[in-house]
Amino acid sequence: MTSEQVLLISQGVLEGRAGSGTYVAEPRQRVRVVRSSAREQPEGSPFRADMKAVGRQGDWESRTDAKVPVPAEIAARLGIAEGELCVRTAYEFLADGRPVQLSTSWEPYDLTAGTLVVLPEGGPHAGAGVVNRMAAIGITVSHAVEQPEPRQATAEEASLLGIQKAALVTHIRRTYYSDQGRPVETADIVVPAAHCEIVYEIPISRA
């Protein structure tokens, strides 16, 4: 990508599309992203289920790096020591082929090493989501904690998402916990306000 293209993307004139190049930006209808316990499906991807619910085709591209020393902030969220090894996966999520969300996931390497789920996007459970993958190795995920906050997009995020530089995004820090209370995965999710609206669905238990 040339410096001129990067500039036009930052100004909202062009947008990058993963794997297919750069195009003139077109008006886009915002995608509703529902954050809910109901999105954890027995089979398949929660993101694909989200997109199917709003009539979109959900897909993603990813890159996994195994045995990455974990930085301090992520280590604190996972309850492990800084520098311990993790499996890090960077995702670019697409709705109808256009980027709508970014995510960087971290899983403790000692949790999944030597199993069929050590690579989130490899093996027989590829793309099944954290809950289903952990269940495959006998770990029950009981709940997740999400901390959303607004901020401006970085230059790299803006380029990947096809939004203006410093545009408003919601940064969600999400951590999954096992029924033993251990954090098993944490992720930084970046959702552009221009392309998505985030809705939280809260279940209510009745006696």
Protein Blocks (a to p, Z undefined) as FASTA:
>chain_A
ZZklmmmmmnomaccdehiaccdddddddddddddfklmcfbdjfklmmmmmnopacddd
ddddehiacdfklmmmnopaehiacddddddddeehiafbdcdddddfklmgoiaklpmk
gcjkgonajklmmmmnopacfbdcdddddddddfklmmmnopaehiacdddddddddfko
pafbdcdddddfklpccddddddddZZ
